[in-house]
Amino acid sequence: MRSRPRVAGLLLAAGAGRRLGGRPKALLRHRGRSLAEHAAANLADGGCDTVHIVLGASAAEIPTPGGCHRVVNPDWSDGMGSSLRAGLAALPEDAEAVVVLLVDQPGITPAAVARVIAAHREGAELAVAAYEGATGHPVLFTRAHFPGVARLAVGDAGARGHLRAHADRVVRVPCHDVAYPADVDTPADLRLLIGGGPAAPTGSWCGRVSLSADSTP
């Protein structure tokens, strides 16, 4: 019997946190653990068979979350695209698909990860979380799309260019009832970490964080 295709988790955590005064976002605390630990656990608990974390700025200061494979991107200052490329290159050959998360979105949950993986199990090659009209993370794409994603991942662009080029094949997976995609980018955003955010996200949250029609990096 053919074994189930393996899905890897890829956590991008290489940024310097310049708008936070140079504090690495991966080390910010949320629900009693670092954001790196929080996001890595969400990938694993959501169904990823293996989890890779891409570090860059302050990599020496950031412990590898338990169970994760560590990837250091020496070109992190070139933008998020370089970290995505480094992460894809490090994935095991038996990974049929990858789920990508950003370390600075504490409201993404294992349930959202599980939903995009379920969409893949049902046949989706490209799947993105949908939040009441906007799209965001988690994002899933199969190995066949790795070269195309990597080719267009330049500067601070991630998978967005490839997803737009194949918009007719992208499955939008409703996640607004189980996750909220707000970023921790500035000191004002640290409020998202106080008390861990709302226990049960609702549709009104997405309106408060002013998502664009397409916020997928």
Backbone as CSV, one residue per row, in Angstrom:
resi,resn,N_x,N_y,N_z,CA_x,CA_y,CA_z,C_x,C_y,C_z
1,MET,0.844,-1.195,0.000,0.000,0.000,0.000,0.883,1.249,0.000
2,ARG,0.539,2.206,-0.819,1.337,3.430,-0.942,1.224,4.249,0.342
3,SER,2.390,4.660,0.868,2.383,5.444,2.093,1.840,6.846,1.832
4,ARG,1.363,7.477,2.885,0.816,8.820,2.771,1.924,9.809,2.440
5,PRO,1.731,10.702,1.464,2.751,11.709,1.142,3.097,12.540,2.375
6,ARG,4.383,12.818,2.532,4.838,13.580,3.696,4.740,15.079,3.421
7,VAL,4.328,15.813,4.444,4.203,17.265,4.366,5.183,17.876,5.358
8,ALA,6.039,18.762,4.878,6.998,19.450,5.732,6.444,20.795,6.167
9,GLY,6.872,21.240,7.326,6.559,22.586,7.791,7.794,23.454,7.652
10,LEU,7.618,24.684,7.194,8.738,25.607,7.005,8.415,26.917,7.707
11,LEU,9.187,27.229,8.737,8.981,28.428,9.538,10.051,29.457,9.206
12,LEU,9.624,30.607,8.711,10.556,31.674,8.345,10.726,32.615,9.532
13,ALA,11.970,32.669,10.056,12.228,33.433,11.284,13.587,34.114,11.227
14,ALA,13.967,34.625,10.052,15.320,35.137,9.857,15.440,36.647,10.011
15,GLY,14.329,37.368,10.133,14.377,38.829,10.151,15.033,39.418,11.381
16,ALA,15.455,40.682,11.254,16.164,41.361,12.340,15.243,42.087,13.297
17,GLY,13.959,42.222,12.968,13.044,42.944,13.841,13.406,44.410,13.971
18,ARG,13.781,45.032,12.866,14.245,46.426,12.924,13.199,47.363,13.506
19,ARG,11.932,47.167,13.124,10.879,48.068,13.629,10.549,47.796,15.086
20,LEU,11.133,46.748,15.637,10.980,46.467,17.066,12.261,46.818,17.822
21,GLY,13.070,47.664,17.211,14.299,48.077,17.861,15.402,47.045,17.787
22,GLY,15.315,46.152,16.807,16.356,45.152,16.655,16.156,43.912,17.505
23,ARG,14.997,43.758,18.105,14.714,42.547,18.887,14.272,41.431,17.950
24,PRO,14.932,40.288,17.953,14.498,39.188,17.089,13.078,38.753,17.457
25,LYS,12.196,38.724,16.468,10.816,38.327,16.743,10.739,36.899,17.266
26,ALA,11.654,36.065,16.814,11.617,34.659,17.222,11.739,34.486,18.731
27,LEU,12.340,35.488,19.423,12.549,35.379,20.863,11.462,36.055,21.687
28,LEU,10.528,36.751,21.048,9.433,37.351,21.793,8.612,36.257,22.465
29,ARG,8.054,36.560,23.639,7.334,35.551,24.408,5.842,35.607,24.118
30,HIS,5.238,34.431,24.035,3.800,34.320,23.788,3.306,33.030,24.451
31,ARG,2.342,33.182,25.335,1.788,32.018,26.033,2.873,31.172,26.707
32,GLY,3.844,31.860,27.299,4.856,31.176,28.084,6.004,30.566,27.312
33,ARG,6.111,30.843,26.013,7.210,30.321,25.229,7.558,31.325,24.141
34,SER,8.669,31.114,23.450,9.070,32.041,22.402,8.154,31.890,21.191
35,LEU,8.113,32.932,20.358,7.317,32.838,19.133,7.829,31.730,18.223
36,ALA,9.131,31.490,18.228,9.677,30.395,17.417,9.123,29.058,17.896
37,GLU,9.117,28.855,19.202,8.585,27.603,19.755,7.092,27.482,19.482
38,HIS,6.384,28.587,19.620,4.936,28.604,19.419,4.581,28.222,17.980
39,ALA,5.242,28.862,17.009,4.924,28.610,15.606,5.358,27.208,15.177
40,ALA,6.519,26.765,15.660,6.989,25.424,15.308,6.021,24.366,15.838
41,ALA,5.527,24.557,17.048,4.565,23.614,17.622,3.267,23.612,16.826
42,ASN,2.844,24.780,16.343,1.621,24.843,15.537,1.761,24.031,14.253
43,LEU,2.935,24.091,13.641,3.156,23.300,12.432,3.113,21.805,12.731
44,ALA,3.804,21.411,13.796,3.836,19.989,14.151,2.456,19.499,14.584
45,ASP,1.792,20.275,15.441,0.483,19.856,15.943,-0.575,19.880,14.847
46,GLY,-0.344,20.693,13.802,-1.293,20.758,12.704,-1.142,19.633,11.702
47,GLY,-0.092,18.827,11.845,0.034,17.663,10.978,1.264,17.596,10.109
48,CYS,2.208,18.531,10.260,3.436,18.468,9.472,4.313,17.324,9.987
49,ASP,4.880,16.565,9.075,5.685,15.409,9.445,7.084,15.793,9.909
50,THR,7.579,16.922,9.451,8.875,17.438,9.846,8.786,18.961,9.825
51,VAL,9.547,19.632,10.671,9.500,21.094,10.738,10.915,21.646,10.623
52,HIS,11.086,22.591,9.694,12.362,23.278,9.501,12.167,24.754,9.852
53,ILE,13.130,25.325,10.564,13.087,26.749,10.889,14.280,27.430,10.239
54,VAL,14.007,28.530,9.528,15.067,29.291,8.856,15.393,30.507,9.711
55,LEU,16.653,30.592,10.144,17.130,31.698,10.970,18.152,32.511,10.185
56,GLY,18.373,33.734,10.629,19.332,34.592,9.944,19.937,35.577,10.912
57,ALA,19.300,36.743,11.078,19.777,37.735,12.043,19.733,37.141,13.448
58,SER,20.791,37.338,14.200,20.866,36.855,15.596,20.656,35.350,15.711
59,ALA,21.018,34.612,14.667,20.799,33.160,14.687,21.480,32.495,15.869
60,ALA,22.653,32.987,16.246,23.391,32.369,17.350,22.664,32.509,18.685
61,GLU,21.766,33.506,18.791,21.054,33.742,20.045,19.749,32.962,20.143
62,ILE,19.328,32.352,19.046,18.004,31.738,18.994,18.122,30.219,19.068
63,PRO,17.651,29.621,20.153,17.700,28.160,20.252,16.772,27.520,19.218
64,THR,17.157,26.346,18.767,16.308,25.608,17.837,15.158,24.979,18.615
65,PRO,13.914,25.272,18.252,12.786,24.643,18.957,12.884,23.124,18.898
66,GLY,12.435,22.480,19.958,12.519,21.033,20.034,11.893,20.347,18.836
67,GLY,12.603,19.375,18.269,12.086,18.616,17.144,12.262,19.262,15.795
68,CYS,12.805,20.487,15.764,12.964,21.212,14.490,14.337,20.976,13.875
69,HIS,14.388,21.129,12.570,15.648,21.143,11.842,16.022,22.603,11.609
70,ARG,17.254,22.943,11.901,17.720,24.324,11.847,18.374,24.619,10.492
71,VAL,17.961,25.721,9.887,18.561,26.195,8.636,18.986,27.642,8.871
72,VAL,20.231,27.961,8.605,20.709,29.342,8.758,20.902,29.941,7.368
73,ASN,20.247,31.064,7.135,20.330,31.755,5.858,21.333,32.902,5.970
74,PRO,22.517,32.768,5.383,23.510,33.835,5.473,23.110,35.088,4.697
75,ASP,22.137,34.940,3.797,21.703,36.070,2.970,20.381,36.650,3.454
76,TRP,20.101,36.507,4.747,18.807,36.935,5.284,18.510,38.403,5.011
77,SER,19.540,39.235,4.957,19.318,40.672,4.756,18.812,40.992,3.356
78,ASP,18.873,40.023,2.440,18.345,40.231,1.092,16.822,40.201,1.064
79,GLY,16.204,39.771,2.162,14.748,39.750,2.220,14.203,38.351,2.452
80,MET,12.904,38.293,2.701,12.256,37.031,3.030,12.376,36.003,1.919
81,GLY,12.428,36.470,0.671,12.540,35.534,-0.441,13.757,34.640,-0.323
82,SER,14.874,35.189,0.145,16.091,34.378,0.283,15.911,33.309,1.351
83,SER,15.162,33.613,2.396,14.911,32.620,3.447,13.992,31.515,2.945
84,LEU,13.016,31.888,2.134,12.132,30.871,1.565,12.926,29.939,0.656
85,ARG,13.809,30.502,-0.161,14.629,29.670,-1.039,15.537,28.748,-0.235
86,ALA,16.151,29.287,0.821,17.041,28.470,1.654,16.270,27.344,2.320
87,GLY,15.072,27.638,2.790,14.266,26.625,3.441,13.842,25.526,2.488
88,LEU,13.402,25.901,1.296,12.983,24.903,0.309,14.150,23.985,-0.063
89,ALA,15.338,24.561,-0.204,16.508,23.765,-0.584,16.887,22.765,0.502
90,ALA,16.514,23.047,1.749,16.897,22.182,2.869,15.881,21.085,3.168
91,LEU,14.733,21.099,2.534,13.698,20.120,2.849,14.103,18.725,2.387
92,PRO,13.660,17.717,3.117,13.998,16.338,2.723,13.359,15.966,1.390
93,GLU,13.992,15.053,0.682,13.524,14.681,-0.653,12.156,14.014,-0.626
94,ASP,11.787,13.433,0.514,10.494,12.749,0.568,9.341,13.677,0.941
95,ALA,9.635,14.974,1.075,8.563,15.940,1.357,7.809,16.234,0.062
96,GLU,6.575,15.813,-0.002,5.755,16.004,-1.199,5.172,17.409,-1.247
97,ALA,5.022,18.038,-0.077,4.451,19.385,-0.007,5.023,20.090,1.211
98,VAL,4.863,21.412,1.247,5.361,22.197,2.367,4.287,23.186,2.806
99,VAL,4.197,23.393,4.117,3.347,24.431,4.694,4.265,25.522,5.223
100,VAL,4.070,26.745,4.764,4.927,27.867,5.155,4.208,28.750,6.174
101,LEU,4.930,29.085,7.247,4.438,30.022,8.267,5.499,31.084,8.522
102,LEU,5.052,32.239,9.001,5.943,33.306,9.446,5.968,33.314,10.967
103,VAL,7.116,33.613,11.552,7.249,33.529,13.003,6.476,34.623,13.730
104,ASP,6.129,35.713,13.030,5.537,36.868,13.714,4.012,36.907,13.642
105,GLN,3.372,35.754,13.457,1.912,35.699,13.414,1.406,34.740,14.491
106,PRO,1.348,35.204,15.739,1.003,34.309,16.849,-0.413,33.769,16.801
107,GLY,-1.281,34.382,16.006,-2.666,33.938,15.953,-2.926,32.789,15.008
108,ILE,-1.911,32.339,14.272,-2.088,31.166,13.420,-2.098,29.926,14.313
109,THR,-3.026,29.023,14.073,-3.241,27.885,14.964,-2.988,26.543,14.264
110,PRO,-2.838,25.475,15.056,-2.737,24.136,14.446,-3.956,23.808,13.589
111,ALA,-5.126,24.313,13.963,-6.340,24.030,13.184,-6.228,24.597,11.777
112,ALA,-5.644,25.796,11.637,-5.469,26.381,10.303,-4.478,25.566,9.483
113,VAL,-3.396,25.135,10.120,-2.417,24.287,9.428,-3.087,22.993,8.968
114,ALA,-3.863,22.394,9.852,-4.537,21.139,9.510,-5.502,21.313,8.340
115,ARG,-6.147,22.462,8.249,-7.106,22.676,7.161,-6.423,22.760,5.800
116,VAL,-5.271,23.452,5.723,-4.619,23.525,4.418,-4.023,22.170,4.040
117,ILE,-3.566,21.413,5.038,-3.077,20.064,4.748,-4.224,19.180,4.271
118,ALA,-5.389,19.313,4.890,-6.553,18.531,4.462,-6.920,18.862,3.022
119,ALA,-6.805,20.144,2.646,-7.091,20.532,1.258,-6.122,19.840,0.308
120,HIS,-4.855,19.745,0.729,-3.863,19.035,-0.092,-4.214,17.558,-0.201
121,ARG,-4.596,16.940,0.895,-4.956,15.518,0.860,-6.136,15.279,-0.086
122,GLU,-6.942,16.314,-0.270,-8.095,16.197,-1.167,-7.752,16.574,-2.610
123,GLY,-6.488,16.884,-2.874,-6.064,17.119,-4.242,-5.473,18.474,-4.559
124,ALA,-5.479,19.419,-3.609,-4.955,20.755,-3.890,-3.431,20.748,-3.996
125,GLU,-2.913,21.367,-5.057,-1.473,21.560,-5.203,-1.029,22.876,-4.570
126,LEU,-1.915,23.857,-4.559,-1.666,25.171,-3.981,-2.844,25.502,-3.077
127,ALA,-2.578,25.794,-1.822,-3.655,26.108,-0.880,-3.223,27.250,0.025
128,VAL,-4.124,28.189,0.250,-3.833,29.321,1.125,-4.991,29.504,2.096
129,ALA,-4.667,29.949,3.297,-5.706,30.257,4.262,-6.456,31.503,3.812
130,ALA,-7.770,31.496,4.017,-8.604,32.643,3.637,-9.262,33.205,4.888
131,TYR,-9.226,34.528,4.980,-9.769,35.240,6.133,-10.781,36.269,5.655
132,GLU,-12.017,35.839,5.436,-13.111,36.718,5.025,-12.727,37.604,3.841
133,GLY,-12.259,36.998,2.779,-11.934,37.742,1.567,-10.460,37.972,1.363
134,ALA,-9.681,38.002,2.451,-8.234,38.153,2.344,-7.578,36.781,2.401
135,THR,-6.373,36.684,1.844,-5.619,35.448,1.953,-4.357,35.681,2.761
136,GLY,-3.868,34.622,3.363,-2.677,34.742,4.196,-2.133,33.373,4.539
137,HIS,-1.368,33.322,5.616,-0.765,32.056,6.050,-1.726,31.290,6.963
138,PRO,-1.541,29.968,6.981,-0.515,29.171,6.309,-0.744,29.011,4.809
139,VAL,0.364,28.804,4.098,0.356,28.584,2.655,0.968,27.214,2.381
140,LEU,0.339,26.441,1.514,0.863,25.113,1.153,1.066,25.037,-0.357
141,PHE,2.172,24.418,-0.765,2.357,24.102,-2.176,3.151,22.808,-2.292
142,THR,2.900,22.080,-3.369,3.536,20.789,-3.570,4.924,20.942,-4.179
143,ARG,5.679,19.849,-4.145,7.061,19.864,-4.628,7.157,20.305,-6.090
144,ALA,6.161,19.977,-6.885,6.193,20.375,-8.291,6.272,21.888,-8.446
145,HIS,5.837,22.621,-7.408,5.842,24.082,-7.467,7.068,24.705,-6.797
146,PHE,7.930,23.889,-6.177,9.102,24.447,-5.499,9.955,25.306,-6.437
147,PRO,10.300,24.810,-7.648,11.157,25.631,-8.528,10.515,26.965,-8.909
148,GLY,9.224,26.951,-9.201,8.548,28.180,-9.583,8.477,29.178,-8.446
149,VAL,8.194,28.677,-7.245,8.160,29.559,-6.074,9.539,30.161,-5.839
150,ALA,10.574,29.329,-5.878,11.930,29.807,-5.627,12.364,30.839,-6.660
151,ARG,11.981,30.643,-7.891,12.386,31.560,-8.968,11.835,32.962,-8.748
152,LEU,10.627,33.065,-8.206,9.988,34.375,-8.019,10.145,34.921,-6.600
153,ALA,10.784,34.163,-5.728,10.971,34.606,-4.343,12.217,35.479,-4.261
154,VAL,12.058,36.772,-4.530,13.162,37.724,-4.487,12.778,38.890,-3.586
155,GLY,13.793,39.491,-2.975,13.511,40.587,-2.060,12.615,40.114,-0.936
156,ASP,11.589,40.889,-0.639,10.656,40.515,0.418,9.445,39.763,-0.115
157,ALA,9.490,39.361,-1.368,8.408,38.569,-1.935,8.651,37.107,-1.617
158,GLY,7.602,36.423,-1.195,7.702,34.999,-0.940,7.062,34.230,-2.072
159,ALA,5.973,33.525,-1.746,5.298,32.705,-2.752,4.252,33.478,-3.540
160,ARG,4.049,34.750,-3.219,2.947,35.502,-3.812,2.966,35.504,-5.340
161,GLY,4.135,35.753,-5.922,4.212,35.835,-7.375,3.800,34.537,-8.044
162,HIS,4.247,33.427,-7.493,3.896,32.133,-8.080,2.408,31.852,-7.899
163,LEU,1.874,32.176,-6.738,0.454,31.944,-6.496,-0.399,32.769,-7.456
164,ARG,-0.015,33.999,-7.707,-0.761,34.846,-8.635,-0.679,34.313,-10.063
165,ALA,0.495,33.776,-10.413,0.666,33.236,-11.766,-0.176,31.987,-11.988
166,HIS,-0.561,31.334,-10.896,-1.357,30.107,-10.986,-2.655,30.247,-10.187
167,ALA,-3.231,31.434,-10.262,-4.404,31.745,-9.436,-5.557,30.781,-9.659
168,ASP,-5.667,30.251,-10.876,-6.781,29.357,-11.167,-6.643,28.001,-10.490
169,ARG,-5.468,27.724,-9.927,-5.226,26.445,-9.266,-5.137,26.571,-7.754
170,VAL,-5.254,27.791,-7.256,-5.135,28.024,-5.812,-6.463,27.735,-5.118
171,VAL,-6.415,26.895,-4.096,-7.594,26.599,-3.276,-7.544,27.499,-2.042
172,ARG,-8.587,28.291,-1.849,-8.688,29.175,-0.686,-9.412,28.413,0.418
173,VAL,-8.746,28.272,1.548,-9.254,27.452,2.647,-9.738,28.369,3.776
174,PRO,-11.039,28.427,4.050,-11.546,29.309,5.111,-10.921,28.982,6.467
175,CYS,-10.329,29.990,7.097,-9.692,29.808,8.407,-10.050,30.912,9.391
176,HIS,-10.968,31.827,8.987,-11.242,32.981,9.833,-11.832,32.599,11.184
177,ASP,-12.408,31.398,11.272,-13.028,30.990,12.527,-12.064,30.279,13.466
178,VAL,-10.858,29.977,12.991,-9.912,29.245,13.844,-8.563,29.943,13.995
179,ALA,-8.339,31.048,13.295,-7.043,31.713,13.363,-7.194,33.184,13.035
180,TYR,-6.165,33.980,13.364,-6.133,35.381,12.965,-4.709,35.714,12.536
181,PRO,-4.547,36.357,11.385,-3.236,36.498,10.750,-2.509,37.807,11.004
182,ALA,-2.768,38.471,12.115,-2.105,39.743,12.384,-0.611,39.543,12.613
183,ASP,0.204,40.486,12.097,1.657,40.435,12.257,2.097,41.239,13.471
184,VAL,3.174,40.805,14.105,3.847,41.594,15.132,5.023,42.284,14.454
185,ASP,4.816,43.529,14.029,5.847,44.262,13.287,6.413,45.457,14.045
186,THR,5.588,46.112,14.850,5.979,47.348,15.531,5.727,47.221,17.026
187,PRO,6.261,48.146,17.830,5.985,48.092,19.272,4.489,48.092,19.597
188,ALA,3.687,48.794,18.794,2.245,48.808,19.041,1.633,47.422,18.879
189,ASP,2.241,46.589,18.039,1.706,45.252,17.800,1.993,44.282,18.935
190,LEU,2.845,44.667,19.864,3.153,43.773,20.980,1.922,43.473,21.823
191,ARG,0.870,44.280,21.651,-0.384,44.013,22.363,-0.935,42.645,21.989
192,LEU,-0.574,42.159,20.804,-1.063,40.855,20.374,-0.504,39.731,21.233
193,LEU,0.600,40.006,21.935,1.232,38.986,22.754,0.773,39.040,24.199
194,ILE,0.204,40.149,24.628,-0.214,40.294,26.020,-1.418,39.417,26.271
195,GLY,-1.283,38.468,27.152,-2.380,37.552,27.435,-2.617,36.551,26.345
196,GLY,-1.764,36.536,25.313,-1.863,35.542,24.263,-2.903,35.815,23.214
197,GLY,-3.552,36.996,23.236,-4.562,37.280,22.225,-5.884,36.644,22.582
198,PRO,-6.926,36.880,21.781,-8.235,36.337,22.083,-8.247,34.820,22.033
199,ALA,-8.963,34.208,22.955,-8.973,32.748,23.044,-9.709,32.116,21.877
200,ALA,-10.721,32.785,21.388,-11.517,32.223,20.290,-11.704,33.290,19.229
201,PRO,-10.812,33.366,18.229,-10.902,34.400,17.199,-12.256,34.386,16.508
202,THR,-12.748,35.568,16.188,-14.010,35.685,15.472,-13.787,36.493,14.217
203,GLY,-14.792,36.556,13.366,-14.660,37.272,12.105,-14.329,38.735,12.291
204,SER,-14.760,39.344,13.392,-14.517,40.763,13.593,-13.040,41.079,13.751
205,TRP,-12.233,40.084,14.181,-10.803,40.330,14.365,-10.153,40.767,13.067
206,CYS,-10.504,40.101,11.960,-9.859,40.402,10.688,-10.083,41.846,10.275
207,GLY,-11.224,42.383,10.584,-11.489,43.765,10.254,-10.605,44.712,11.053
208,ARG,-10.288,44.337,12.310,-9.516,45.205,13.155,-8.054,45.291,12.730
209,VAL,-7.536,44.240,12.070,-6.145,44.280,11.685,-5.930,44.778,10.260
210,SER,-7.017,45.197,9.612,-6.931,45.835,8.295,-6.179,45.003,7.274
211,LEU,-6.623,43.783,7.036,-5.999,42.940,6.029,-6.292,43.484,4.637
212,SER,-5.321,43.320,3.746,-5.560,43.659,2.348,-6.271,42.491,1.682
213,ALA,-6.670,42.685,0.442,-7.365,41.609,-0.273,-6.452,40.421,-0.488
214,ASP,-5.151,40.634,-0.506,-4.216,39.530,-0.640,-2.989,39.854,0.199
215,SER,-2.900,39.271,1.380,-1.776,39.556,2.267,-0.779,38.421,2.303
216,THR,-0.845,37.532,1.324,0.084,36.412,1.279,1.441,36.875,0.781
217,PRO,2.506,36.727,1.594,3.836,37.109,1.135,4.311,36.216,0.000
